[in-house]
Amino acid sequence: MKKIEAIIRKSRFDDVKKALHGVEVNFFSYWDVTGIGNEKQGHVYRGISYSTADIQRRYLSIVISDEFLERTLEAILESAYTGKVGDGKIFVSEITEAYRIRTKEAGHAGIN
């Protein structure tokens, strides 16, 4: 099993969610996060300077079976892409065990 953690633009979330459902990833958790990015400049809008140091993003946490890894990564990479600074990051890690509390199923049965 794998855990995918993706930090994406909030504006791309609906596209990413649709792409994930399209590759049969129907359960994941997400929340809004603020982070520090590489961009150090501020922006001026109507004469007021705004800092871009704090970036609003959406964080997705997805646990999947190994056979879903490549299609899930491709779905996120394609749907979150804008080609501009700040598109986000994806991290993949190994999950050693998962349990469904209601049925006490373990392993792949616990996440499917």
C-alpha positions in Angstrom: 0.0 0.0 0.0 1.1 3.6 -0.6 0.2 6.9 0.8 0.2 9.9 -1.5 0.3 13.4 0.0 -0.3 16.1 -2.5 -0.2 19.8 -1.9 -2.0 21.6 -4.8 -3.5 25.0 -5.7 -7.0 25.4 -4.3 -8.2 26.5 -7.7 -7.3 23.1 -9.2 -9.0 21.0 -6.5 -12.2 20.3 -8.4 -10.2 19.2 -11.4 -8.0 16.9 -9.3 -11.0 15.5 -7.5 -12.8 14.7 -10.8 -9.6 13.1 -12.2 -9.2 10.9 -9.0 -12.8 9.7 -9.3 -12.0 9.0 -13.0 -9.3 6.5 -12.0 -11.4 4.9 -9.3 -9.9 6.7 -6.3 -13.1 7.5 -4.4 -11.9 8.0 -0.9 -9.3 10.5 0.3 -9.0 13.2 2.9 -8.2 16.9 2.3 -7.9 20.1 4.1 -6.8 23.7 3.6 -3.2 24.5 4.5 -0.9 27.5 4.4 2.7 27.2 3.5 5.9 29.0 2.6 6.9 28.8 -1.0 10.0 29.6 -3.0 8.6 32.9 -4.4 10.0 35.8 -2.3 8.4 38.7 -4.1 5.2 40.5 -3.2 2.5 41.6 -5.5 1.0 45.1 -5.8 -2.7 45.4 -6.4 -4.4 48.8 -6.6 -1.4 50.3 -4.9 -1.4 47.9 -1.9 1.5 45.5 -1.6 0.6 41.9 -0.7 3.0 39.3 0.5 3.1 36.0 -1.4 5.2 34.3 1.3 2.2 32.6 2.8 0.5 30.5 0.1 -3.0 29.0 0.5 -3.1 25.4 -0.8 -5.1 22.3 -0.4 -3.5 19.2 1.1 -4.7 15.7 0.0 -4.0 12.5 1.8 -4.7 9.3 -0.2 -4.0 5.7 0.8 -4.2 3.3 -2.1 -3.2 -0.3 -3.2 0.1 -0.5 -5.0 -1.6 -1.2 -8.4 -3.3 2.2 -8.2 -0.1 4.2 -7.7 0.8 5.1 -11.3 -2.7 6.0 -12.4 -3.3 8.1 -9.3 0.0 10.0 -9.7 -0.8 10.6 -13.4 -4.3 11.9 -12.6 -2.9 14.4 -10.0 0.0 15.5 -12.2 -2.2 16.1 -15.2 -5.1 17.8 -13.4 -3.1 20.0 -11.0 -0.7 21.3 -13.7 -0.8 24.9 -14.7 2.9 25.3 -15.7 3.4 28.2 -13.2 5.4 28.5 -10.0 3.3 27.1 -7.1 1.6 24.1 -8.8 2.5 22.0 -5.7 4.3 18.9 -4.6 3.5 15.2 -4.3 5.1 12.8 -1.8 4.7 9.0 -1.8 5.4 6.8 1.1 4.9 3.2 2.1 2.1 2.1 4.3 2.7 -1.1 6.3 -0.9 -1.7 7.5 -4.4 -0.3 7.3 -7.5 -1.3 9.3 -11.2 -0.6 8.8 -12.6 0.0 12.3 -16.2 -1.0 11.6 -15.4 -4.5 10.2 -11.8 -4.9 11.6 -10.6 -5.8 8.1 -6.9 -5.3 7.6 -4.6 -4.7 4.7 -6.0 -4.0 1.2 -9.5 -5.0 2.4 -9.3 -2.3 5.0 -8.9 0.5 2.4 -11.1 -0.9 -0.4 
